[in-house]
Amino acid sequence: MMIQLSHGCHVAAEQIAEVTVSDYGNITVRTKGGVGHSVSNDYGDRSGYSTRDRLIAEINAARKNAA
């Protein structure tokens, strides 16, 4: 299953290695190949943590469905 990271940018859930939030609230999704993708916060999420939690839930659900 593909996870939408931004407009026009989708990554297969099984290729995602980590999701991080910087001290400034910037979200980065890094693939197993080492490529980092910047992700915008969901509307109203100033810290980035709610967006991170949503992405992780989507990634875990996709991996569970693929198993």
Distance bins in CASP14 RR format, pairs under 12 A and 6 or more apart:
PFRMAT RR
TARGET T0000
AUTHOR 0000-0000-0000
RMODE 2
METHOD distances of the structure
MODEL  1
1 10 0 0 0 0 1 0 0 0 0 0 0
1 11 0 0 0 0 0 1 0 0 0 0 0
1 12 1 0 0 1 0 0 0 0 0 0 0
1 13 1 0 1 0 0 0 0 0 0 0 0
1 14 0 0 0 0 1 0 0 0 0 0 0
1 15 0 0 0 0 0 1 0 0 0 0 0
1 16 0 0 0 0 0 1 0 0 0 0 0
1 58 0 0 0 0 1 0 0 0 0 0 0
1 59 0 0 0 0 1 0 0 0 0 0 0
1 60 0 0 0 0 0 1 0 0 0 0 0
1 61 0 0 0 0 1 0 0 0 0 0 0
1 62 1 1 0 0 0 0 0 0 0 0 0
1 63 0 0 0 0 1 0 0 0 0 0 0
1 64 0 0 0 0 1 0 0 0 0 0 0
1 65 1 0 0 1 0 0 0 0 0 0 0
1 66 1 0 0 1 0 0 0 0 0 0 0
1 67 0 0 0 0 0 1 0 0 0 0 0
2 8 0 0 0 0 0 1 0 0 0 0 0
2 9 0 0 0 0 1 0 0 0 0 0 0
2 10 1 0 1 0 0 0 0 0 0 0 0
2 11 1 0 0 1 0 0 0 0 0 0 0
2 12 1 0 1 0 0 0 0 0 0 0 0
2 13 1 0 0 1 0 0 0 0 0 0 0
2 14 0 0 0 0 0 1 0 0 0 0 0
2 15 0 0 0 0 1 0 0 0 0 0 0
2 16 0 0 0 0 0 1 0 0 0 0 0
2 58 0 0 0 0 0 1 0 0 0 0 0
2 59 0 0 0 0 0 1 0 0 0 0 0
2 62 0 0 0 0 1 0 0 0 0 0 0
2 66 0 0 0 0 0 1 0 0 0 0 0
3 9 0 0 0 0 1 0 0 0 0 0 0
3 10 1 0 0 1 0 0 0 0 0 0 0
3 11 1 0 1 0 0 0 0 0 0 0 0
3 12 1 0 0 1 0 0 0 0 0 0 0
3 13 1 0 1 0 0 0 0 0 0 0 0
3 14 0 0 0 0 0 1 0 0 0 0 0
3 15 0 0 0 0 1 0 0 0 0 0 0
3 16 1 0 0 1 0 0 0 0 0 0 0
3 19 0 0 0 0 1 0 0 0 0 0 0
3 29 1 0 0 1 0 0 0 0 0 0 0
3 31 0 0 0 0 0 1 0 0 0 0 0
3 37 0 0 0 0 1 0 0 0 0 0 0
3 39 0 0 0 0 1 0 0 0 0 0 0
3 54 0 0 0 0 0 1 0 0 0 0 0
3 55 1 0 0 1 0 0 0 0 0 0 0
3 56 0 0 0 0 0 1 0 0 0 0 0
3 57 0 0 0 0 0 1 0 0 0 0 0
3 58 1 0 1 0 0 0 0 0 0 0 0
3 59 1 0 1 0 0 0 0 0 0 0 0
3 60 0 0 0 0 0 1 0 0 0 0 0
3 61 0 0 0 0 1 0 0 0 0 0 0
3 62 1 0 0 1 0 0 0 0 0 0 0
3 63 0 0 0 0 0 1 0 0 0 0 0
3 66 0 0 0 0 0 1 0 0 0 0 0
4 10 1 0 1 0 0 0 0 0 0 0 0
4 11 0 0 0 0 1 0 0 0 0 0 0
4 12 0 0 0 0 0 1 0 0 0 0 0
4 13 0 0 0 0 0 1 0 0 0 0 0
4 29 0 0 0 0 0 1 0 0 0 0 0
4 37 0 0 0 0 0 1 0 0 0 0 0
4 39 0 0 0 0 1 0 0 0 0 0 0
4 40 0 0 0 0 0 1 0 0 0 0 0
4 42 0 0 0 0 0 1 0 0 0 0 0
4 54 0 0 0 0 0 1 0 0 0 0 0
4 55 0 0 0 0 1 0 0 0 0 0 0
4 58 0 0 0 0 1 0 0 0 0 0 0
4 59 0 0 0 0 0 1 0 0 0 0 0
4 62 0 0 0 0 0 1 0 0 0 0 0
5 11 1 0 1 0 0 0 0 0 0 0 0
5 12 0 0 0 0 0 1 0 0 0 0 0
5 13 0 0 0 0 0 1 0 0 0 0 0
5 15 0 0 0 0 0 1 0 0 0 0 0
5 16 0 0 0 0 1 0 0 0 0 0 0
5 19 0 0 0 0 1 0 0 0 0 0 0
5 27 0 0 0 0 1 0 0 0 0 0 0
5 28 0 0 0 0 1 0 0 0 0 0 0
5 29 1 0 1 0 0 0 0 0 0 0 0
5 30 0 0 0 0 0 1 0 0 0 0 0
5 31 0 0 0 0 0 1 0 0 0 0 0
5 35 0 0 0 0 0 1 0 0 0 0 0
5 36 0 0 0 0 1 0 0 0 0 0 0
5 37 1 0 1 0 0 0 0 0 0 0 0
5 38 0 0 0 0 1 0 0 0 0 0 0
5 39 1 0 1 0 0 0 0 0 0 0 0
5 40 0 0 0 0 1 0 0 0 0 0 0
5 51 0 0 0 0 0 1 0 0 0 0 0
5 52 0 0 0 0 0 1 0 0 0 0 0
5 54 0 0 0 0 0 1 0 0 0 0 0
5 55 1 0 0 1 0 0 0 0 0 0 0
5 58 0 0 0 0 0 1 0 0 0 0 0
5 59 0 0 0 0 0 1 0 0 0 0 0
6 27 0 0 0 0 0 1 0 0 0 0 0
6 28 0 0 0 0 0 1 0 0 0 0 0
6 29 0 0 0 0 1 0 0 0 0 0 0
6 36 0 0 0 0 0 1 0 0 0 0 0
6 37 1 0 0 1 0 0 0 0 0 0 0
6 38 1 0 0 1 0 0 0 0 0 0 0
6 39 1 0 0 1 0 0 0 0 0 0 0
6 40 1 0 0 1 0 0 0 0 0 0 0
6 41 0 0 0 0 0 1 0 0 0 0 0
6 42 0 0 0 0 0 1 0 0 0 0 0
6 51 0 0 0 0 0 1 0 0 0 0 0
6 55 0 0 0 0 0 1 0 0 0 0 0
7 39 0 0 0 0 0 1 0 0 0 0 0
7 40 0 0 0 0 1 0 0 0 0 0 0
8 37 0 0 0 0 0 1 0 0 0 0 0
9 29 0 0 0 0 1 0 0 0 0 0 0
9 31 0 0 0 0 0 1 0 0 0 0 0
9 35 0 0 0 0 0 1 0 0 0 0 0
9 36 0 0 0 0 0 1 0 0 0 0 0
9 37 1 0 0 1 0 0 0 0 0 0 0
9 38 0 0 0 0 1 0 0 0 0 0 0
9 39 0 0 0 0 1 0 0 0 0 0 0
9 40 0 0 0 0 0 1 0 0 0 0 0
10 16 0 0 0 0 0 1 0 0 0 0 0
10 29 0 0 0 0 0 1 0 0 0 0 0
10 31 0 0 0 0 0 1 0 0 0 0 0
10 37 0 0 0 0 1 0 0 0 0 0 0
10 39 0 0 0 0 0 1 0 0 0 0 0
10 58 0 0 0 0 0 1 0 0 0 0 0
10 62 0 0 0 0 0 1 0 0 0 0 0
11 17 0 0 0 0 0 1 0 0 0 0 0
11 19 0 0 0 0 0 1 0 0 0 0 0
11 29 1 0 0 1 0 0 0 0 0 0 0
11 30 0 0 0 0 1 0 0 0 0 0 0
11 31 1 0 0 1 0 0 0 0 0 0 0
11 32 0 0 0 0 0 1 0 0 0 0 0
11 33 0 0 0 0 0 1 0 0 0 0 0
11 34 0 0 0 0 0 1 0 0 0 0 0
11 35 0 0 0 0 1 0 0 0 0 0 0
11 36 0 0 0 0 1 0 0 0 0 0 0
11 37 1 0 0 1 0 0 0 0 0 0 0
11 39 0 0 0 0 0 1 0 0 0 0 0
11 55 0 0 0 0 0 1 0 0 0 0 0
11 58 0 0 0 0 0 1 0 0 0 0 0
11 59 0 0 0 0 1 0 0 0 0 0 0
11 62 0 0 0 0 0 1 0 0 0 0 0
12 29 0 0 0 0 0 1 0 0 0 0 0
12 31 0 0 0 0 1 0 0 0 0 0 0
12 32 0 0 0 0 1 0 0 0 0 0 0
12 33 0 0 0 0 0 1 0 0 0 0 0
12 59 0 0 0 0 1 0 0 0 0 0 0
12 62 0 0 0 0 1 0 0 0 0 0 0
12 63 0 0 0 0 0 1 0 0 0 0 0
12 66 0 0 0 0 1 0 0 0 0 0 0
13 19 0 0 0 0 0 1 0 0 0 0 0
13 29 0 0 0 0 0 1 0 0 0 0 0
13 31 0 0 0 0 0 1 0 0 0 0 0
13 32 0 0 0 0 0 1 0 0 0 0 0
13 55 0 0 0 0 0 1 0 0 0 0 0
13 56 0 0 0 0 0 1 0 0 0 0 0
13 57 0 0 0 0 0 1 0 0 0 0 0
13 58 1 0 0 1 0 0 0 0 0 0 0
13 59 1 0 1 0 0 0 0 0 0 0 0
13 60 0 0 0 0 1 0 0 0 0 0 0
13 61 0 0 0 0 1 0 0 0 0 0 0
13 62 1 1 0 0 0 0 0 0 0 0 0
13 63 1 0 1 0 0 0 0 0 0 0 0
13 64 0 0 0 0 1 0 0 0 0 0 0
13 65 0 0 0 0 1 0 0 0 0 0 0
13 66 1 0 0 1 0 0 0 0 0 0 0
13 67 0 0 0 0 0 1 0 0 0 0 0
14 31 0 0 0 0 1 0 0 0 0 0 0
14 32 0 0 0 0 1 0 0 0 0 0 0
14 59 0 0 0 0 1 0 0 0 0 0 0
14 60 0 0 0 0 0 1 0 0 0 0 0
14 62 1 0 0 1 0 0 0 0 0 0 0
14 63 1 0 0 1 0 0 0 0 0 0 0
14 64 0 0 0 0 0 1 0 0 0 0 0
14 65 0 0 0 0 0 1 0 0 0 0 0
14 66 1 0 0 1 0 0 0 0 0 0 0
14 67 0 0 0 0 1 0 0 0 0 0 0
15 29 0 0 0 0 1 0 0 0 0 0 0
15 30 0 0 0 0 1 0 0 0 0 0 0
15 31 1 0 1 0 0 0 0 0 0 0 0
15 32 1 0 1 0 0 0 0 0 0 0 0
15 33 1 0 0 1 0 0 0 0 0 0 0
15 34 0 0 0 0 1 0 0 0 0 0 0
15 35 0 0 0 0 1 0 0 0 0 0 0
15 36 0 0 0 0 0 1 0 0 0 0 0
15 37 0 0 0 0 0 1 0 0 0 0 0
15 59 0 0 0 0 0 1 0 0 0 0 0
15 62 0 0 0 0 0 1 0 0 0 0 0
15 63 0 0 0 0 0 1 0 0 0 0 0
15 66 0 0 0 0 0 1 0 0 0 0 0
16 28 0 0 0 0 0 1 0 0 0 0 0
16 29 1 0 1 0 0 0 0 0 0 0 0
16 30 1 0 0 1 0 0 0 0 0 0 0
16 31 1 0 0 1 0 0 0 0 0 0 0
16 32 1 0 0 1 0 0 0 0 0 0 0
16 33 0 0 0 0 0 1 0 0 0 0 0
16 34 0 0 0 0 0 1 0 0 0 0 0
16 35 0 0 0 0 0 1 0 0 0 0 0
16 36 0 0 0 0 0 1 0 0 0 0 0
16 37 0 0 0 0 1 0 0 0 0 0 0
16 39 0 0 0 0 0 1 0 0 0 0 0
16 55 0 0 0 0 1 0 0 0 0 0 0
16 56 0 0 0 0 1 0 0 0 0 0 0
16 58 0 0 0 0 1 0 0 0 0 0 0
16 59 1 0 1 0 0 0 0 0 0 0 0
16 60 0 0 0 0 0 1 0 0 0 0 0
16 62 0 0 0 0 1 0 0 0 0 0 0
16 63 0 0 0 0 1 0 0 0 0 0 0
17 28 0 0 0 0 0 1 0 0 0 0 0
17 29 0 0 0 0 1 0 0 0 0 0 0
17 30 1 0 1 0 0 0 0 0 0 0 0
17 31 1 0 1 0 0 0 0 0 0 0 0
17 32 1 0 1 0 0 0 0 0 0 0 0
17 33 1 0 0 1 0 0 0 0 0 0 0
17 34 1 0 0 1 0 0 0 0 0 0 0
17 35 0 0 0 0 1 0 0 0 0 0 0
17 36 0 0 0 0 1 0 0 0 0 0 0
17 37 0 0 0 0 0 1 0 0 0 0 0
17 59 0 0 0 0 0 1 0 0 0 0 0
18 27 0 0 0 0 0 1 0 0 0 0 0
18 28 0 0 0 0 1 0 0 0 0 0 0
18 29 1 0 0 1 0 0 0 0 0 0 0
18 30 1 0 1 0 0 0 0 0 0 0 0
18 31 0 0 0 0 1 0 0 0 0 0 0
18 32 0 0 0 0 1 0 0 0 0 0 0
18 33 0 0 0 0 0 1 0 0 0 0 0
18 34 0 0 0 0 1 0 0 0 0 0 0
18 35 0 0 0 0 0 1 0 0 0 0 0
18 36 0 0 0 0 1 0 0 0 0 0 0
18 37 0 0 0 0 0 1 0 0 0 0 0
18 52 0 0 0 0 0 1 0 0 0 0 0
18 55 0 0 0 0 0 1 0 0 0 0 0
18 56 0 0 0 0 0 1 0 0 0 0 0
18 59 0 0 0 0 0 1 0 0 0 0 0
19 26 0 0 0 0 0 1 0 0 0 0 0
19 27 1 0 0 1 0 0 0 0 0 0 0
19 28 1 0 0 1 0 0 0 0 0 0 0
19 29 1 0 1 0 0 0 0 0 0 0 0
19 30 1 0 0 1 0 0 0 0 0 0 0
19 31 0 0 0 0 0 1 0 0 0 0 0
19 36 0 0 0 0 0 1 0 0 0 0 0
19 37 0 0 0 0 1 0 0 0 0 0 0
19 38 0 0 0 0 0 1 0 0 0 0 0
19 39 0 0 0 0 1 0 0 0 0 0 0
19 48 0 0 0 0 0 1 0 0 0 0 0
19 49 0 0 0 0 0 1 0 0 0 0 0
19 51 0 0 0 0 1 0 0 0 0 0 0
19 52 1 0 1 0 0 0 0 0 0 0 0
19 53 0 0 0 0 1 0 0 0 0 0 0
19 54 0 0 0 0 0 1 0 0 0 0 0
19 55 1 0 1 0 0 0 0 0 0 0 0
19 56 1 0 1 0 0 0 0 0 0 0 0
19 57 0 0 0 0 0 1 0 0 0 0 0
19 58 0 0 0 0 0 1 0 0 0 0 0
19 59 1 0 0 1 0 0 0 0 0 0 0
19 60 0 0 0 0 0 1 0 0 0 0 0
20 26 0 0 0 0 1 0 0 0 0 0 0
20 27 1 0 0 1 0 0 0 0 0 0 0
20 28 1 0 1 0 0 0 0 0 0 0 0
20 29 0 0 0 0 1 0 0 0 0 0 0
20 30 1 0 0 1 0 0 0 0 0 0 0
20 36 0 0 0 0 1 0 0 0 0 0 0
20 37 0 0 0 0 0 1 0 0 0 0 0
20 38 0 0 0 0 0 1 0 0 0 0 0
20 39 0 0 0 0 0 1 0 0 0 0 0
20 48 0 0 0 0 0 1 0 0 0 0 0
20 49 0 0 0 0 0 1 0 0 0 0 0
20 51 0 0 0 0 0 1 0 0 0 0 0
20 52 1 0 0 1 0 0 0 0 0 0 0
20 55 0 0 0 0 0 1 0 0 0 0 0
20 56 0 0 0 0 0 1 0 0 0 0 0
21 27 1 0 1 0 0 0 0 0 0 0 0
21 28 0 0 0 0 1 0 0 0 0 0 0
21 29 0 0 0 0 0 1 0 0 0 0 0
21 38 0 0 0 0 0 1 0 0 0 0 0
21 39 0 0 0 0 1 0 0 0 0 0 0
21 41 0 0 0 0 1 0 0 0 0 0 0
21 45 0 0 0 0 0 1 0 0 0 0 0
21 46 0 0 0 0 0 1 0 0 0 0 0
21 47 1 0 0 1 0 0 0 0 0 0 0
21 48 1 0 1 0 0 0 0 0 0 0 0
21 49 1 0 1 0 0 0 0 0 0 0 0
21 50 0 0 0 0 0 1 0 0 0 0 0
21 51 0 0 0 0 1 0 0 0 0 0 0
21 52 1 0 1 0 0 0 0 0 0 0 0
21 53 0 0 0 0 1 0 0 0 0 0 0
21 55 0 0 0 0 0 1 0 0 0 0 0
21 56 0 0 0 0 0 1 0 0 0 0 0
22 28 1 0 0 1 0 0 0 0 0 0 0
22 38 0 0 0 0 0 1 0 0 0 0 0
22 39 0 0 0 0 0 1 0 0 0 0 0
22 41 0 0 0 0 0 1 0 0 0 0 0
22 47 0 0 0 0 0 1 0 0 0 0 0
22 48 0 0 0 0 1 0 0 0 0 0 0
22 49 0 0 0 0 0 1 0 0 0 0 0
22 52 0 0 0 0 0 1 0 0 0 0 0
23 47 0 0 0 0 0 1 0 0 0 0 0
23 48 0 0 0 0 0 1 0 0 0 0 0
23 49 0 0 0 0 0 1 0 0 0 0 0
24 38 0 0 0 0 0 1 0 0 0 0 0
24 41 0 0 0 0 0 1 0 0 0 0 0
24 46 0 0 0 0 0 1 0 0 0 0 0
24 47 0 0 0 0 1 0 0 0 0 0 0
24 48 0 0 0 0 1 0 0 0 0 0 0
25 38 0 0 0 0 0 1 0 0 0 0 0
25 39 0 0 0 0 0 1 0 0 0 0 0
25 40 0 0 0 0 0 1 0 0 0 0 0
25 41 1 0 0 1 0 0 0 0 0 0 0
25 45 0 0 0 0 1 0 0 0 0 0 0
25 46 1 0 0 1 0 0 0 0 0 0 0
25 47 1 0 1 0 0 0 0 0 0 0 0
25 48 1 0 1 0 0 0 0 0 0 0 0
25 49 1 0 0 1 0 0 0 0 0 0 0
25 50 0 0 0 0 0 1 0 0 0 0 0
25 51 0 0 0 0 1 0 0 0 0 0 0
25 52 0 0 0 0 1 0 0 0 0 0 0
26 36 0 0 0 0 0 1 0 0 0 0 0
26 37 0 0 0 0 0 1 0 0 0 0 0
26 38 1 0 0 1 0 0 0 0 0 0 0
26 39 0 0 0 0 1 0 0 0 0 0 0
26 40 0 0 0 0 1 0 0 0 0 0 0
26 41 0 0 0 0 1 0 0 0 0 0 0
26 46 0 0 0 0 0 1 0 0 0 0 0
26 47 0 0 0 0 0 1 0 0 0 0 0
26 48 0 0 0 0 1 0 0 0 0 0 0
26 49 0 0 0 0 0 1 0 0 0 0 0
26 51 0 0 0 0 0 1 0 0 0 0 0
26 52 0 0 0 0 0 1 0 0 0 0 0
27 36 0 0 0 0 0 1 0 0 0 0 0
27 37 0 0 0 0 1 0 0 0 0 0 0
27 38 1 0 0 1 0 0 0 0 0 0 0
27 39 1 0 1 0 0 0 0 0 0 0 0
27 40 1 0 0 1 0 0 0 0 0 0 0
27 41 1 0 0 1 0 0 0 0 0 0 0
27 42 0 0 0 0 1 0 0 0 0 0 0
27 45 0 0 0 0 1 0 0 0 0 0 0
27 47 0 0 0 0 0 1 0 0 0 0 0
27 48 1 0 1 0 0 0 0 0 0 0 0
27 49 0 0 0 0 1 0 0 0 0 0 0
27 50 0 0 0 0 0 1 0 0 0 0 0
27 51 1 0 1 0 0 0 0 0 0 0 0
27 52 1 0 1 0 0 0 0 0 0 0 0
27 53 0 0 0 0 0 1 0 0 0 0 0
27 54 0 0 0 0 0 1 0 0 0 0 0
27 55 1 0 0 1 0 0 0 0 0 0 0
27 56 0 0 0 0 0 1 0 0 0 0 0
28 34 0 0 0 0 0 1 0 0 0 0 0
28 35 0 0 0 0 0 1 0 0 0 0 0
28 36 1 0 1 0 0 0 0 0 0 0 0
28 37 1 0 0 1 0 0 0 0 0 0 0
28 38 1 0 0 1 0 0 0 0 0 0 0
28 39 1 0 0 1 0 0 0 0 0 0 0
28 40 0 0 0 0 0 1 0 0 0 0 0
28 48 0 0 0 0 0 1 0 0 0 0 0
28 51 0 0 0 0 0 1 0 0 0 0 0
28 52 0 0 0 0 1 0 0 0 0 0 0
28 55 0 0 0 0 0 1 0 0 0 0 0
29 35 0 0 0 0 1 0 0 0 0 0 0
29 36 1 0 0 1 0 0 0 0 0 0 0
29 37 1 0 1 0 0 0 0 0 0 0 0
29 38 0 0 0 0 1 0 0 0 0 0 0
29 39 1 0 1 0 0 0 0 0 0 0 0
29 40 0 0 0 0 0 1 0 0 0 0 0
29 51 0 0 0 0 0 1 0 0 0 0 0
29 52 0 0 0 0 1 0 0 0 0 0 0
29 55 1 0 0 1 0 0 0 0 0 0 0
29 56 0 0 0 0 1 0 0 0 0 0 0
29 58 0 0 0 0 0 1 0 0 0 0 0
29 59 0 0 0 0 1 0 0 0 0 0 0
30 36 1 0 1 0 0 0 0 0 0 0 0
30 37 1 0 0 1 0 0 0 0 0 0 0
30 38 0 0 0 0 0 1 0 0 0 0 0
30 39 0 0 0 0 0 1 0 0 0 0 0
31 37 1 0 0 1 0 0 0 0 0 0 0
31 59 0 0 0 0 0 1 0 0 0 0 0
37 55 0 0 0 0 0 1 0 0 0 0 0
38 51 0 0 0 0 0 1 0 0 0 0 0
39 45 0 0 0 0 0 1 0 0 0 0 0
39 48 0 0 0 0 1 0 0 0 0 0 0
39 51 1 0 0 1 0 0 0 0 0 0 0
39 52 0 0 0 0 1 0 0 0 0 0 0
39 54 0 0 0 0 0 1 0 0 0 0 0
39 55 1 0 0 1 0 0 0 0 0 0 0
39 56 0 0 0 0 0 1 0 0 0 0 0
39 58 0 0 0 0 0 1 0 0 0 0 0
39 59 0 0 0 0 0 1 0 0 0 0 0
40 48 0 0 0 0 1 0 0 0 0 0 0
40 51 1 0 0 1 0 0 0 0 0 0 0
40 52 0 0 0 0 0 1 0 0 0 0 0
40 55 0 0 0 0 0 1 0 0 0 0 0
41 47 1 0 0 1 0 0 0 0 0 0 0
41 48 1 0 1 0 0 0 0 0 0 0 0
41 49 0 0 0 0 1 0 0 0 0 0 0
41 50 1 0 0 1 0 0 0 0 0 0 0
41 51 1 0 1 0 0 0 0 0 0 0 0
41 52 0 0 0 0 1 0 0 0 0 0 0
41 53 0 0 0 0 0 1 0 0 0 0 0
41 54 0 0 0 0 0 1 0 0 0 0 0
41 55 0 0 0 0 0 1 0 0 0 0 0
42 48 1 0 0 1 0 0 0 0 0 0 0
42 49 0 0 0 0 0 1 0 0 0 0 0
42 50 1 0 0 1 0 0 0 0 0 0 0
42 51 1 0 1 0 0 0 0 0 0 0 0
42 52 0 0 0 0 1 0 0 0 0 0 0
42 53 0 0 0 0 1 0 0 0 0 0 0
42 54 1 0 0 1 0 0 0 0 0 0 0
42 55 0 0 0 0 1 0 0 0 0 0 0
42 58 0 0 0 0 0 1 0 0 0 0 0
43 50 0 0 0 0 0 1 0 0 0 0 0
43 51 0 0 0 0 1 0 0 0 0 0 0
43 54 0 0 0 0 0 1 0 0 0 0 0
44 50 0 0 0 0 1 0 0 0 0 0 0
44 51 0 0 0 0 1 0 0 0 0 0 0
45 51 1 0 1 0 0 0 0 0 0 0 0
45 52 0 0 0 0 1 0 0 0 0 0 0
45 53 0 0 0 0 1 0 0 0 0 0 0
45 54 0 0 0 0 1 0 0 0 0 0 0
45 55 0 0 0 0 0 1 0 0 0 0 0
47 53 0 0 0 0 0 1 0 0 0 0 0
48 54 0 0 0 0 1 0 0 0 0 0 0
48 55 0 0 0 0 1 0 0 0 0 0 0
48 56 0 0 0 0 0 1 0 0 0 0 0
49 55 0 0 0 0 0 1 0 0 0 0 0
49 56 0 0 0 0 0 1 0 0 0 0 0
50 56 0 0 0 0 0 1 0 0 0 0 0
50 57 0 0 0 0 0 1 0 0 0 0 0
51 57 0 0 0 0 0 1 0 0 0 0 0
51 58 0 0 0 0 0 1 0 0 0 0 0
52 58 0 0 0 0 0 1 0 0 0 0 0
52 59 0 0 0 0 0 1 0 0 0 0 0
53 59 0 0 0 0 0 1 0 0 0 0 0
53 60 0 0 0 0 0 1 0 0 0 0 0
54 60 0 0 0 0 0 1 0 0 0 0 0
54 61 0 0 0 0 0 1 0 0 0 0 0
55 61 0 0 0 0 0 1 0 0 0 0 0
55 62 0 0 0 0 0 1 0 0 0 0 0
56 62 0 0 0 0 0 1 0 0 0 0 0
56 63 0 0 0 0 0 1 0 0 0 0 0
57 63 0 0 0 0 0 1 0 0 0 0 0
57 64 0 0 0 0 0 1 0 0 0 0 0
58 64 0 0 0 0 0 1 0 0 0 0 0
58 65 0 0 0 0 0 1 0 0 0 0 0
59 65 0 0 0 0 0 1 0 0 0 0 0
59 66 0 0 0 0 0 1 0 0 0 0 0
60 66 0 0 0 0 0 1 0 0 0 0 0
60 67 0 0 0 0 0 1 0 0 0 0 0
61 67 0 0 0 0 0 1 0 0 0 0 0
END
